[in-house]
């Protein structure tokens, strides 16, 4: 249900989708601060990716927020043109059919040698993660899922 719901927010603008997929990373011990955390690498399309999480925000001006970024680990793969991507970054409760989540749409971005990562320095206020909007908060028992839904575009429309 959750995955089906967020896929509706991706607008491909008539571009050809070469690859798409989901990746999810379970993050525990939410009550501790770790600075920057990086997910294990994963492959969607011809690229290796990872997610970066800042539980206390990326930078002092964002310390009341959670920051999440998508990082391309091999941007040189398509060095001439870069790789055009549309993505949704999200946090959700660990239950499979949850209604407790937050997300934002990255819109279409070009990942290349100069732009290896894109994301949100203020994805959600930290205190909102512990508030119950439906029946459960996003953070429950000190853990949640950090994820991405990714579209990688080919050439043309």
N, CA, C and O atoms as a GROMACS GRO file, in nm:
protein
  628
    1UNK      N    1   0.083  -0.120   0.000
    1UNK     CA    2   0.000   0.000   0.000
    1UNK      C    3   0.087   0.126   0.000
    1UNK      O    4   0.067   0.215  -0.082
    2UNK      N    5   0.183   0.132   0.091
    2UNK     CA    6   0.270   0.250   0.099
    2UNK      C    7   0.345   0.271  -0.032
    2UNK      O    8   0.346   0.381  -0.086
    3UNK      N    9   0.409   0.166  -0.083
    3UNK     CA   10   0.488   0.179  -0.205
    3UNK      C   11   0.401   0.219  -0.323
    3UNK      O   12   0.441   0.301  -0.405
    4UNK      N   13   0.284   0.162  -0.332
    4UNK     CA   14   0.192   0.196  -0.441
    4UNK      C   15   0.150   0.343  -0.430
    4UNK      O   16   0.136   0.412  -0.531
    5UNK      N   17   0.130   0.388  -0.307
    5UNK     CA   18   0.086   0.526  -0.284
    5UNK      C   19   0.191   0.628  -0.327
    5UNK      O   20   0.158   0.727  -0.393
    6UNK      N   21   0.318   0.607  -0.290
    6UNK     CA   22   0.418   0.710  -0.322
    6UNK      C   23   0.462   0.709  -0.468
    6UNK      O   24   0.508   0.812  -0.518
    7UNK      N   25   0.447   0.598  -0.537
    7UNK     CA   26   0.487   0.595  -0.678
    7UNK      C   27   0.405   0.692  -0.762
    7UNK      O   28   0.449   0.734  -0.869
    8UNK      N   29   0.287   0.727  -0.716
    8UNK     CA   30   0.200   0.821  -0.789
    8UNK      C   31   0.258   0.962  -0.794
    8UNK      O   32   0.214   1.044  -0.874
    9UNK      N   33   0.355   0.993  -0.708
    9UNK     CA   34   0.409   1.128  -0.699
    9UNK      C   35   0.526   1.154  -0.793
    9UNK      O   36   0.577   1.266  -0.798
   10UNK      N   37   0.570   1.052  -0.867
   10UNK     CA   38   0.681   1.070  -0.961
   10UNK      C   39   0.624   1.112  -1.096
   10UNK      O   40   0.539   1.044  -1.154
   11UNK      N   41   0.670   1.228  -1.146
   11UNK     CA   42   0.630   1.277  -1.277
   11UNK      C   43   0.749   1.265  -1.371
   11UNK      O   44   0.847   1.337  -1.357
   12UNK      N   45   0.741   1.175  -1.466
   12UNK     CA   46   0.852   1.150  -1.558
   12UNK      C   47   0.862   1.252  -1.671
   12UNK      O   48   0.957   1.248  -1.748
   13UNK      N   49   0.765   1.342  -1.682
   13UNK     CA   50   0.766   1.445  -1.786
   13UNK      C   51   0.794   1.386  -1.925
   13UNK      O   52   0.872   1.442  -2.002
   14UNK      N   53   0.730   1.276  -1.955
   14UNK     CA   54   0.742   1.209  -2.085
   14UNK      C   55   0.881   1.154  -2.115
   14UNK      O   56   0.913   1.126  -2.230
   15UNK      N   57   0.964   1.139  -2.014
   15UNK     CA   58   1.096   1.080  -2.035
   15UNK      C   59   1.086   0.928  -2.037
   15UNK      O   60   0.991   0.871  -1.984
   16UNK      N   61   1.184   0.864  -2.098
   16UNK     CA   62   1.189   0.718  -2.103
   16UNK      C   63   1.255   0.667  -1.975
   16UNK      O   64   1.369   0.702  -1.945
   17UNK      N   65   1.183   0.584  -1.900
   17UNK     CA   66   1.237   0.527  -1.777
   17UNK      C   67   1.319   0.403  -1.815
   17UNK      O   68   1.266   0.304  -1.864
   18UNK      N   69   1.449   0.412  -1.790
   18UNK     CA   70   1.540   0.303  -1.822
   18UNK      C   71   1.538   0.197  -1.711
   18UNK      O   72   1.535   0.078  -1.739
   19UNK      N   73   1.540   0.243  -1.586
   19UNK     CA   74   1.537   0.154  -1.470
   19UNK      C   75   1.461   0.222  -1.358
   19UNK      O   76   1.457   0.345  -1.350
   20UNK      N   77   1.400   0.142  -1.272
   20UNK     CA   78   1.340   0.196  -1.152
   20UNK      C   79   1.346   0.092  -1.041
   20UNK      O   80   1.364  -0.027  -1.068
   21UNK      N   81   1.331   0.137  -0.919
   21UNK     CA   82   1.334   0.042  -0.808
   21UNK      C   83   1.327   0.109  -0.674
   21UNK      O   84   1.342   0.231  -0.661
   22UNK      N   85   1.304   0.027  -0.574
   22UNK     CA   86   1.301   0.070  -0.435
   22UNK      C   87   1.424   0.018  -0.363
   22UNK      O   88   1.478  -0.088  -0.396
   23UNK      N   89   1.469   0.092  -0.264
   23UNK     CA   90   1.569   0.043  -0.169
   23UNK      C   91   1.528   0.092  -0.031
   23UNK      O   92   1.488   0.207  -0.015
   24UNK      N   93   1.536   0.002   0.068
   24UNK     CA   94   1.502   0.040   0.205
   24UNK      C   95   1.611  -0.007   0.300
   24UNK      O   96   1.671  -0.113   0.283
   25UNK      N   97   1.634   0.076   0.401
   25UNK     CA   98   1.741   0.054   0.498
   25UNK      C   99   1.680   0.072   0.637
   25UNK      O  100   1.628   0.179   0.669
   26UNK      N  101   1.687  -0.031   0.719
   26UNK     CA  102   1.634  -0.020   0.856
   26UNK      C  103   1.739   0.044   0.945
   26UNK      O  104   1.854  -0.001   0.951
   27UNK      N  105   1.698   0.149   1.015
   27UNK     CA  106   1.788   0.223   1.103
   27UNK      C  107   1.735   0.211   1.245
   27UNK      O  108   1.620   0.242   1.272
   28UNK      N  109   1.820   0.165   1.336
   28UNK     CA  110   1.781   0.145   1.475
   28UNK      C  111   1.849   0.243   1.568
   28UNK      O  112   1.922   0.332   1.526
   29UNK      N  113   1.823   0.224   1.697
   29UNK     CA  114   1.882   0.307   1.804
   29UNK      C  115   1.866   0.455   1.773
   29UNK      O  116   1.962   0.531   1.780
   30UNK      N  117   1.744   0.495   1.741
   30UNK     CA  118   1.717   0.631   1.697
   30UNK      C  119   1.748   0.735   1.804
   30UNK      O  120   1.769   0.852   1.772
   31UNK      N  121   1.751   0.695   1.929
   31UNK     CA  122   1.776   0.791   2.037
   31UNK      C  123   1.922   0.832   2.046
   31UNK      O  124   1.956   0.918   2.127
   32UNK      N  125   2.009   0.773   1.966
   32UNK     CA  126   2.151   0.809   1.966
   32UNK      C  127   2.183   0.893   1.844
   32UNK      O  128   2.118   0.881   1.740
   33UNK      N  129   2.282   0.978   1.858
   33UNK     CA  130   2.324   1.061   1.745
   33UNK      C  131   2.453   1.004   1.686
   33UNK      O  132   2.545   0.968   1.760
   34UNK      N  133   2.459   0.995   1.556
   34UNK     CA  134   2.574   0.934   1.490
   34UNK      C  135   2.641   1.026   1.388
   34UNK      O  136   2.733   0.981   1.319
   35UNK      N  137   2.600   1.150   1.376
   35UNK     CA  138   2.654   1.233   1.269
   35UNK      C  139   2.602   1.181   1.136
   35UNK      O  140   2.484   1.150   1.124
   36UNK      N  141   2.688   1.171   1.037
   36UNK     CA  142   2.648   1.120   0.907
   36UNK      C  143   2.654   0.968   0.909
   36UNK      O  144   2.753   0.908   0.951
   37UNK      N  145   2.546   0.905   0.861
   37UNK     CA  146   2.543   0.759   0.846
   37UNK      C  147   2.518   0.728   0.700
   37UNK      O  148   2.443   0.799   0.633
   38UNK      N  149   2.579   0.623   0.653
   38UNK     CA  150   2.560   0.584   0.514
   38UNK      C  151   2.507   0.441   0.509
   38UNK      O  152   2.556   0.352   0.579
   39UNK      N  153   2.405   0.420   0.426
   39UNK     CA  154   2.348   0.287   0.408
   39UNK      C  155   2.448   0.197   0.337
   39UNK      O  156   2.544   0.246   0.277
   40UNK      N  157   2.425   0.066   0.342
   40UNK     CA  158   2.502  -0.021   0.253
   40UNK      C  159   2.475   0.021   0.108
   40UNK      O  160   2.368   0.074   0.078
   41UNK      N  161   2.570  -0.003   0.020
   41UNK     CA  162   2.548   0.033  -0.120
   41UNK      C  163   2.447  -0.062  -0.182
   41UNK      O  164   2.433  -0.177  -0.139
   42UNK      N  165   2.378  -0.014  -0.284
   42UNK     CA  166   2.280  -0.094  -0.355
   42UNK      C  167   2.286  -0.056  -0.503
   42UNK      O  168   2.337   0.050  -0.539
   43UNK      N  169   2.234  -0.143  -0.587
   43UNK     CA  170   2.238  -0.121  -0.731
   43UNK      C  171   2.097  -0.109  -0.786
   43UNK      O  172   2.012  -0.195  -0.762
   44UNK      N  173   2.073  -0.002  -0.859
   44UNK     CA  174   1.953   0.014  -0.939
   44UNK      C  175   2.002   0.063  -1.074
   44UNK      O  176   2.072   0.164  -1.083
   45UNK      N  177   1.965  -0.008  -1.179
   45UNK     CA  178   2.018   0.024  -1.312
   45UNK      C  179   2.165  -0.013  -1.317
   45UNK      O  180   2.206  -0.116  -1.263
   46UNK      N  181   2.244   0.069  -1.382
   46UNK     CA  182   2.387   0.044  -1.394
   46UNK      C  183   2.468   0.118  -1.288
   46UNK      O  184   2.590   0.126  -1.297
   47UNK      N  185   2.401   0.169  -1.188
   47UNK     CA  186   2.468   0.252  -1.088
   47UNK      C  187   2.464   0.193  -0.949
   47UNK      O  188   2.370   0.122  -0.912
   48UNK      N  189   2.568   0.224  -0.873
   48UNK     CA  190   2.571   0.193  -0.730
   48UNK      C  191   2.531   0.319  -0.656
   48UNK      O  192   2.578   0.428  -0.687
   49UNK      N  193   2.446   0.303  -0.558
   49UNK     CA  194   2.391   0.414  -0.482
   49UNK      C  195   2.406   0.388  -0.334
   49UNK      O  196   2.434   0.275  -0.293
   50UNK      N  197   2.388   0.490  -0.253
   50UNK     CA  198   2.370   0.474  -0.109
   50UNK      C  199   2.284   0.591  -0.061
   50UNK      O  200   2.266   0.691  -0.132
   51UNK      N  201   2.234   0.577   0.059
   51UNK     CA  202   2.158   0.684   0.123
   51UNK      C  203   2.242   0.738   0.236
   51UNK      O  204   2.311   0.663   0.306
   52UNK      N  205   2.238   0.870   0.256
   52UNK     CA  206   2.304   0.933   0.371
   52UNK      C  207   2.197   0.988   0.462
   52UNK      O  208   2.101   1.051   0.418
   53UNK      N  209   2.215   0.963   0.590
   53UNK     CA  210   2.121   1.006   0.692
   53UNK      C  211   2.193   1.090   0.796
   53UNK      O  212   2.299   1.052   0.846
   54UNK      N  213   2.135   1.204   0.828
   54UNK     CA  214   2.182   1.289   0.937
   54UNK      C  215   2.065   1.301   1.035
   54UNK      O  216   1.972   1.378   1.010
   55UNK      N  217   2.069   1.227   1.144
   55UNK     CA  218   1.959   1.228   1.240
   55UNK      C  219   1.942   1.365   1.305
   55UNK      O  220   1.831   1.405   1.340
   56UNK      N  221   2.053   1.437   1.320
   56UNK     CA  222   2.050   1.571   1.380
   56UNK      C  223   2.068   1.680   1.277
   56UNK      O  224   2.117   1.788   1.310
   57UNK      N  225   2.030   1.654   1.154
   57UNK     CA  226   2.039   1.753   1.047
   57UNK      C  227   2.179   1.768   0.992
   57UNK      O  228   2.278   1.741   1.060
   58UNK      N  229   2.187   1.811   0.868
   58UNK     CA  230   2.313   1.836   0.800
   58UNK      C  231   2.348   1.983   0.821
   58UNK      O  232   2.300   2.070   0.748
   59UNK      N  233   2.432   2.011   0.920
   59UNK     CA  234   2.470   2.148   0.953
   59UNK      C  235   2.392   2.200   1.072
   59UNK      O  236   2.281   2.155   1.100
   60UNK      N  237   2.451   2.294   1.142
   60UNK     CA  238   2.391   2.345   1.266
   60UNK      C  239   2.256   2.414   1.243
   60UNK      O  240   2.170   2.411   1.331
   61UNK      N  241   2.236   2.474   1.126
   61UNK     CA  242   2.108   2.541   1.098
   61UNK      C  243   1.994   2.441   1.077
   61UNK      O  244   1.877   2.479   1.075
   62UNK      N  245   2.027   2.314   1.061
   62UNK     CA  246   1.926   2.210   1.037
   62UNK      C  247   1.915   2.110   1.152
   62UNK      O  248   1.858   2.002   1.134
   63UNK      N  249   1.968   2.143   1.268
   63UNK     CA  250   1.975   2.045   1.376
   63UNK      C  251   1.841   2.000   1.432
   63UNK      O  252   1.834   1.900   1.502
   64UNK      N  253   1.733   2.072   1.401
   64UNK     CA  254   1.600   2.031   1.446
   64UNK      C  255   1.531   1.941   1.344
   64UNK      O  256   1.415   1.902   1.362
   65UNK      N  257   1.601   1.909   1.237
   65UNK     CA  258   1.545   1.831   1.127
   65UNK      C  259   1.625   1.704   1.104
   65UNK      O  260   1.736   1.688   1.155
   66UNK      N  261   1.568   1.614   1.026
   66UNK     CA  262   1.639   1.498   0.975
   66UNK      C  263   1.672   1.527   0.828
   66UNK      O  264   1.586   1.571   0.752
   67UNK      N  265   1.798   1.503   0.791
   67UNK     CA  266   1.843   1.523   0.653
   67UNK      C  267   1.868   1.388   0.588
   67UNK      O  268   1.924   1.298   0.651
   68UNK      N  269   1.827   1.375   0.463
   68UNK     CA  270   1.846   1.250   0.388
   68UNK      C  271   1.890   1.284   0.246
   68UNK      O  272   1.833   1.374   0.183
   69UNK      N  273   1.991   1.212   0.197
   69UNK     CA  274   2.045   1.235   0.063
   69UNK      C  275   2.061   1.103  -0.012
   69UNK      O  276   2.088   0.999   0.049
   70UNK      N  277   2.045   1.108  -0.143
   70UNK     CA  278   2.076   0.998  -0.232
   70UNK      C  279   2.213   1.026  -0.291
   70UNK      O  280   2.238   1.136  -0.342
   71UNK      N  281   2.304   0.927  -0.285
   71UNK     CA  282   2.441   0.946  -0.332
   71UNK      C  283   2.471   0.845  -0.442
   71UNK      O  284   2.448   0.725  -0.426
   72UNK      N  285   2.522   0.895  -0.554
   72UNK     CA  286   2.567   0.808  -0.663
   72UNK      C  287   2.713   0.773  -0.638
   72UNK      O  288   2.798   0.863  -0.631
   73UNK      N  289   2.744   0.645  -0.625
   73UNK     CA  290   2.880   0.602  -0.592
   73UNK      C  291   2.968   0.581  -0.714
   73UNK      O  292   3.089   0.568  -0.701
   74UNK      N  293   2.909   0.578  -0.834
   74UNK     CA  294   2.989   0.566  -0.957
   74UNK      C  295   2.938   0.662  -1.065
   74UNK      O  296   2.892   0.618  -1.170
   75UNK      N  297   2.946   0.794  -1.038
   75UNK     CA  298   2.894   0.892  -1.136
   75UNK      C  299   2.972   0.893  -1.266
   75UNK      O  300   2.923   0.944  -1.367
   76UNK      N  301   3.093   0.839  -1.266
   76UNK     CA  302   3.173   0.838  -1.388
   76UNK      C  303   3.119   0.741  -1.492
   76UNK      O  304   3.162   0.744  -1.607
   77UNK      N  305   3.024   0.654  -1.454
   77UNK     CA  306   2.967   0.556  -1.547
   77UNK      C  307   2.913   0.624  -1.674
   77UNK      O  308   2.935   0.575  -1.784
   78UNK      N  309   2.844   0.733  -1.656
   78UNK     CA  310   2.787   0.805  -1.771
   78UNK      C  311   2.843   0.948  -1.768
   78UNK      O  312   2.769   1.045  -1.759
   79UNK      N  313   2.977   0.958  -1.776
   79UNK     CA  314   3.044   1.085  -1.752
   79UNK      C  315   3.012   1.196  -1.850
   79UNK      O  316   3.016   1.314  -1.814
   80UNK      N  317   2.980   1.162  -1.974
   80UNK     CA  318   2.952   1.265  -2.073
   80UNK      C  319   2.827   1.346  -2.041
   80UNK      O  320   2.831   1.469  -2.040
   81UNK      N  321   2.719   1.278  -2.014
   81UNK     CA  322   2.590   1.344  -1.994
   81UNK      C  323   2.542   1.342  -1.850
   81UNK      O  324   2.445   1.410  -1.817
   82UNK      N  325   2.606   1.265  -1.766
   82UNK     CA  326   2.554   1.244  -1.632
   82UNK      C  327   2.436   1.147  -1.639
   82UNK      O  328   2.404   1.094  -1.745
   83UNK      N  329   2.374   1.126  -1.526
   83UNK     CA  330   2.260   1.036  -1.518
   83UNK      C  331   2.141   1.112  -1.465
   83UNK      O  332   2.145   1.166  -1.354
   84UNK      N  333   2.034   1.115  -1.542
   84UNK     CA  334   1.913   1.187  -1.502
   84UNK      C  335   1.824   1.095  -1.420
   84UNK      O  336   1.795   0.982  -1.459
   85UNK      N  337   1.781   1.147  -1.305
   85UNK     CA  338   1.710   1.067  -1.206
   85UNK      C  339   1.594   1.146  -1.148
   85UNK      O  340   1.600   1.268  -1.135
   86UNK      N  341   1.489   1.075  -1.114
   86UNK     CA  342   1.379   1.129  -1.035
   86UNK      C  343   1.364   1.035  -0.916
   86UNK      O  344   1.367   0.914  -0.934
   87UNK      N  345   1.348   1.088  -0.797
   87UNK     CA  346   1.345   1.001  -0.679
   87UNK      C  347   1.253   1.057  -0.571
   87UNK      O  348   1.227   1.177  -0.564
   88UNK      N  349   1.207   0.966  -0.488
   88UNK     CA  350   1.135   1.001  -0.367
   88UNK      C  351   1.217   0.947  -0.251
   88UNK      O  352   1.246   0.828  -0.246
   89UNK      N  353   1.253   1.034  -0.159
   89UNK     CA  354   1.323   0.993  -0.037
   89UNK      C  355   1.221   0.992   0.076
   89UNK      O  356   1.138   1.081   0.085
   90UNK      N  357   1.228   0.890   0.162
   90UNK     CA  358   1.126   0.879   0.265
   90UNK      C  359   1.177   0.814   0.393
   90UNK      O  360   1.279   0.745   0.395
   91UNK      N  361   1.102   0.837   0.498
   91UNK     CA  362   1.115   0.766   0.627
   91UNK      C  363   0.979   0.706   0.653
   91UNK      O  364   0.876   0.768   0.628
   92UNK      N  365   0.977   0.584   0.704
   92UNK     CA  366   0.850   0.520   0.736
   92UNK      C  367   0.864   0.430   0.856
   92UNK      O  368   0.974   0.391   0.894
   93UNK      N  369   0.751   0.398   0.916
   93UNK     CA  370   0.744   0.301   1.024
   93UNK      C  371   0.786   0.165   0.968
   93UNK      O  372   0.768   0.139   0.849
   94UNK      N  373   0.842   0.080   1.051
   94UNK     CA  374   0.893  -0.051   1.006
   94UNK      C  375   0.784  -0.150   0.965
   94UNK      O  376   0.814  -0.248   0.896
   95UNK      N  377   0.661  -0.126   1.004
   95UNK     CA  378   0.555  -0.217   0.963
   95UNK      C  379   0.534  -0.210   0.812
   95UNK      O  380   0.539  -0.102   0.754
   96UNK      N  381   0.512  -0.324   0.750
   96UNK     CA  382   0.502  -0.332   0.604
   96UNK      C  383   0.386  -0.249   0.548
   96UNK      O  384   0.405  -0.179   0.448
   97UNK      N  385   0.271  -0.256   0.606
   97UNK     CA  386   0.154  -0.184   0.556
   97UNK      C  387   0.125  -0.060   0.641
   97UNK      O  388   0.014  -0.039   0.687
   98UNK      N  389   0.225   0.019   0.658
   98UNK     CA  390   0.214   0.135   0.747
   98UNK      C  391   0.144   0.253   0.680
   98UNK      O  392   0.146   0.268   0.558
   99UNK      N  393   0.085   0.334   0.761
   99UNK     CA  394   0.032   0.463   0.717
   99UNK      C  395   0.113   0.576   0.778
   99UNK      O  396   0.080   0.694   0.762
  100UNK      N  397   0.221   0.540   0.849
  100UNK     CA  398   0.305   0.638   0.917
  100UNK      C  399   0.434   0.658   0.837
  100UNK      O  400   0.525   0.575   0.842
  101UNK      N  401   0.440   0.768   0.763
  101UNK     CA  402   0.558   0.794   0.681
  101UNK      C  403   0.565   0.943   0.648
  101UNK      O  404   0.468   1.016   0.664
  102UNK      N  405   0.682   0.985   0.602
  102UNK     CA  406   0.701   1.120   0.547
  102UNK      C  407   0.791   1.104   0.425
  102UNK      O  408   0.874   1.014   0.421
  103UNK      N  409   0.774   1.191   0.327
  103UNK     CA  410   0.854   1.181   0.206
  103UNK      C  411   0.861   1.316   0.137
  103UNK      O  412   0.786   1.408   0.168
  104UNK      N  413   0.954   1.326   0.043
  104UNK     CA  414   0.959   1.441  -0.046
  104UNK      C  415   1.011   1.393  -0.180
  104UNK      O  416   1.085   1.295  -0.188
  105UNK      N  417   0.972   1.464  -0.286
  105UNK     CA  418   1.009   1.427  -0.422
  105UNK      C  419   1.129   1.509  -0.465
  105UNK      O  420   1.129   1.631  -0.456
  106UNK      N  421   1.231   1.440  -0.512
  106UNK     CA  422   1.355   1.505  -0.553
  106UNK      C  423   1.341   1.578  -0.686
  106UNK      O  424   1.423   1.664  -0.718
  107UNK      N  425   1.239   1.547  -0.762
  107UNK     CA  426   1.221   1.600  -0.898
  107UNK      C  427   1.337   1.549  -0.984
  107UNK      O  428   1.415   1.466  -0.938
  108UNK      N  429   1.348   1.595  -1.105
  108UNK     CA  430   1.449   1.541  -1.196
  108UNK      C  431   1.583   1.612  -1.172
  108UNK      O  432   1.593   1.734  -1.179
  109UNK      N  433   1.685   1.531  -1.144
  109UNK     CA  434   1.819   1.582  -1.114
  109UNK      C  435   1.921   1.506  -1.197
  109UNK      O  436   1.897   1.392  -1.238
  110UNK      N  437   2.035   1.571  -1.222
  110UNK     CA  438   2.144   1.509  -1.295
  110UNK      C  439   2.256   1.475  -1.198
  110UNK      O  440   2.313   1.563  -1.134
  111UNK      N  441   2.286   1.346  -1.187
  111UNK     CA  442   2.399   1.300  -1.105
  111UNK      C  443   2.520   1.289  -1.197
  111UNK      O  444   2.514   1.223  -1.301
  112UNK      N  445   2.629   1.354  -1.158
  112UNK     CA  446   2.752   1.351  -1.237
  112UNK      C  447   2.870   1.373  -1.144
  112UNK      O  448   2.852   1.376  -1.022
  113UNK      N  449   2.989   1.389  -1.198
  113UNK     CA  450   3.109   1.405  -1.114
  113UNK      C  451   3.100   1.524  -1.020
  113UNK      O  452   3.152   1.520  -0.909
  114UNK      N  453   3.034   1.630  -1.064
  114UNK     CA  454   3.023   1.750  -0.980
  114UNK      C  455   2.901   1.749  -0.889
  114UNK      O  456   2.895   1.826  -0.793
  115UNK      N  457   2.805   1.664  -0.918
  115UNK     CA  458   2.682   1.655  -0.838
  115UNK      C  459   2.656   1.508  -0.806
  115UNK      O  460   2.574   1.443  -0.871
  116UNK      N  461   2.726   1.458  -0.706
  116UNK     CA  462   2.717   1.316  -0.670
  116UNK      C  463   2.600   1.287  -0.577
  116UNK      O  464   2.555   1.173  -0.566
  117UNK      N  465   2.550   1.390  -0.511
  117UNK     CA  466   2.442   1.367  -0.416
  117UNK      C  467   2.338   1.477  -0.423
  117UNK      O  468   2.369   1.594  -0.447
  118UNK      N  469   2.214   1.437  -0.403
  118UNK     CA  470   2.101   1.528  -0.397
  118UNK      C  471   2.010   1.480  -0.285
  118UNK      O  472   2.005   1.361  -0.255
  119UNK      N  473   1.939   1.572  -0.223
  119UNK     CA  474   1.847   1.530  -0.118
  119UNK      C  475   1.787   1.648  -0.045
  119UNK      O  476   1.772   1.757  -0.100
  120UNK      N  477   1.753   1.622   0.080
  120UNK     CA  478   1.680   1.720   0.160
  120UNK      C  479   1.748   1.743   0.294
  120UNK      O  480   1.763   1.650   0.374
  121UNK      N  481   1.788   1.867   0.319
  121UNK     CA  482   1.849   1.900   0.449
  121UNK      C  483   1.742   1.911   0.557
  121UNK      O  484   1.773   1.905   0.676
  122UNK      N  485   1.617   1.928   0.515
  122UNK     CA  486   1.505   1.940   0.609
  122UNK      C  487   1.389   1.851   0.565
  122UNK      O  488   1.281   1.900   0.531
  123UNK      N  489   1.412   1.721   0.565
  123UNK     CA  490   1.306   1.630   0.523
  123UNK      C  491   1.188   1.633   0.619
  123UNK      O  492   1.072   1.636   0.576
  124UNK      N  493   1.217   1.634   0.749
  124UNK     CA  494   1.111   1.639   0.850
  124UNK      C  495   1.170   1.688   0.981
  124UNK      O  496   1.287   1.664   1.010
  125UNK      N  497   1.088   1.757   1.060
  125UNK     CA  498   1.132   1.796   1.195
  125UNK      C  499   1.146   1.670   1.279
  125UNK      O  500   1.062   1.580   1.272
  126UNK      N  501   1.252   1.664   1.359
  126UNK     CA  502   1.277   1.545   1.440
  126UNK      C  503   1.161   1.512   1.532
  126UNK      O  504   1.124   1.395   1.546
  127UNK      N  505   1.104   1.612   1.595
  127UNK     CA  506   0.996   1.584   1.691
  127UNK      C  507   0.873   1.524   1.622
  127UNK      O  508   0.798   1.450   1.686
  128UNK      N  509   0.851   1.554   1.495
  128UNK     CA  510   0.736   1.500   1.422
  128UNK      C  511   0.748   1.349   1.401
  128UNK      O  512   0.646   1.282   1.381
  129UNK      N  513   0.868   1.294   1.404
  129UNK     CA  514   0.888   1.151   1.385
  129UNK      C  515   0.826   1.068   1.497
  129UNK      O  516   0.793   0.951   1.479
  130UNK      N  517   0.812   1.130   1.614
  130UNK     CA  518   0.763   1.057   1.731
  130UNK      C  519   0.615   1.085   1.758
  130UNK      O  520   0.558   1.030   1.852
  131UNK      N  521   0.554   1.169   1.677
  131UNK     CA  522   0.413   1.200   1.693
  131UNK      C  523   0.331   1.104   1.607
  131UNK      O  524   0.370   1.072   1.495
  132UNK      N  525   0.219   1.061   1.660
  132UNK     CA  526   0.134   0.967   1.587
  132UNK      C  527   0.032   1.042   1.503
  132UNK      O  528  -0.057   1.107   1.557
  133UNK      N  529   0.046   1.033   1.370
  133UNK     CA  530  -0.050   1.097   1.280
  133UNK      C  531  -0.167   1.005   1.252
  133UNK      O  532  -0.280   1.051   1.237
  134UNK      N  533  -0.141   0.877   1.247
  134UNK     CA  534  -0.248   0.779   1.224
  134UNK      C  535  -0.259   0.696   1.351
  134UNK      O  536  -0.309   0.743   1.453
  135UNK      N  537  -0.212   0.574   1.346
  135UNK     CA  538  -0.215   0.492   1.465
  135UNK      C  539  -0.078   0.471   1.526
  135UNK      O  540  -0.068   0.423   1.640
  136UNK      N  541   0.030   0.506   1.453
  136UNK     CA  542   0.165   0.487   1.502
  136UNK      C  543   0.256   0.600   1.454
  136UNK      O  544   0.231   0.659   1.349
  137UNK      N  545   0.361   0.630   1.530
  137UNK     CA  546   0.458   0.728   1.482
  137UNK      C  547   0.554   0.666   1.379
  137UNK      O  548   0.556   0.544   1.363
  138UNK      N  549   0.630   0.748   1.310
  138UNK     CA  550   0.730   0.698   1.215
  138UNK      C  551   0.837   0.620   1.290
  138UNK      O  552   0.875   0.510   1.249
  139UNK      N  553   0.886   0.676   1.401
  139UNK     CA  554   0.985   0.608   1.484
  139UNK      C  555   0.911   0.531   1.592
  139UNK      O  556   0.839   0.589   1.673
  140UNK      N  557   0.929   0.400   1.591
  140UNK     CA  558   0.866   0.315   1.692
  140UNK      C  559   0.969   0.215   1.742
  140UNK      O  560   1.040   0.153   1.663
  141UNK      N  561   0.978   0.200   1.873
  141UNK     CA  562   1.078   0.112   1.934
  141UNK      C  563   1.220   0.150   1.890
  141UNK      O  564   1.306   0.063   1.875
  142UNK      N  565   1.242   0.279   1.870
  142UNK     CA  566   1.374   0.330   1.837
  142UNK      C  567   1.422   0.302   1.696
  142UNK      O  568   1.541   0.315   1.668
  143UNK      N  569   1.331   0.263   1.605
  143UNK     CA  570   1.377   0.232   1.470
  143UNK      C  571   1.275   0.275   1.365
  143UNK      O  572   1.158   0.296   1.395
  144UNK      N  573   1.323   0.286   1.241
  144UNK     CA  574   1.239   0.318   1.126
  144UNK      C  575   1.309   0.271   0.999
  144UNK      O  576   1.420   0.218   1.004
  145UNK      N  577   1.243   0.291   0.887
  145UNK     CA  578   1.299   0.259   0.756
  145UNK      C  579   1.331   0.391   0.684
  145UNK      O  580   1.248   0.482   0.681
  146UNK      N  581   1.451   0.400   0.627
  146UNK     CA  582   1.489   0.510   0.539
  146UNK      C  583   1.493   0.450   0.400
  146UNK      O  584   1.555   0.346   0.379
  147UNK      N  585   1.425   0.516   0.304
  147UNK     CA  586   1.418   0.453   0.172
  147UNK      C  587   1.417   0.551   0.057
  147UNK      O  588   1.410   0.673   0.074
  148UNK      N  589   1.426   0.492  -0.062
  148UNK     CA  590   1.421   0.569  -0.186
  148UNK      C  591   1.343   0.490  -0.290
  148UNK      O  592   1.355   0.368  -0.299
  149UNK      N  593   1.265   0.561  -0.368
  149UNK     CA  594   1.204   0.508  -0.490
  149UNK      C  595   1.268   0.587  -0.603
  149UNK      O  596   1.260   0.710  -0.605
  150UNK      N  597   1.330   0.518  -0.697
  150UNK     CA  598   1.420   0.581  -0.794
  150UNK      C  599   1.379   0.548  -0.937
  150UNK      O  600   1.351   0.433  -0.970
  151UNK      N  601   1.377   0.651  -1.022
  151UNK     CA  602   1.360   0.636  -1.167
  151UNK      C  603   1.488   0.686  -1.232
  151UNK      O  604   1.531   0.798  -1.206
  152UNK      N  605   1.548   0.603  -1.317
  152UNK     CA  606   1.667   0.642  -1.395
  152UNK      C  607   1.622   0.652  -1.539
  152UNK      O  608   1.560   0.560  -1.592
  153UNK      N  609   1.655   0.763  -1.604
  153UNK     CA  610   1.608   0.788  -1.739
  153UNK      C  611   1.710   0.755  -1.845
  153UNK      O  612   1.831   0.770  -1.826
  154UNK      N  613   1.658   0.709  -1.958
  154UNK     CA  614   1.740   0.686  -2.077
  154UNK      C  615   1.737   0.812  -2.162
  154UNK      O  616   1.687   0.916  -2.120
  155UNK      N  617   1.789   0.802  -2.280
  155UNK     CA  618   1.793   0.917  -2.370
  155UNK      C  619   1.658   0.934  -2.438
  155UNK      O  620   1.589   0.836  -2.467
  156UNK      N  621   1.623   1.056  -2.462
  156UNK     CA  622   1.502   1.086  -2.539
  156UNK      C  623   1.376   1.094  -2.456
  156UNK      O  624   1.378   1.078  -2.334
  157UNK      N  625   1.268   1.120  -2.525
  157UNK     CA  626   1.136   1.131  -2.460
  157UNK      C  627   1.043   1.031  -2.520
  157UNK      O  628   0.927   1.023  -2.480
   0.00000   0.00000   0.00000
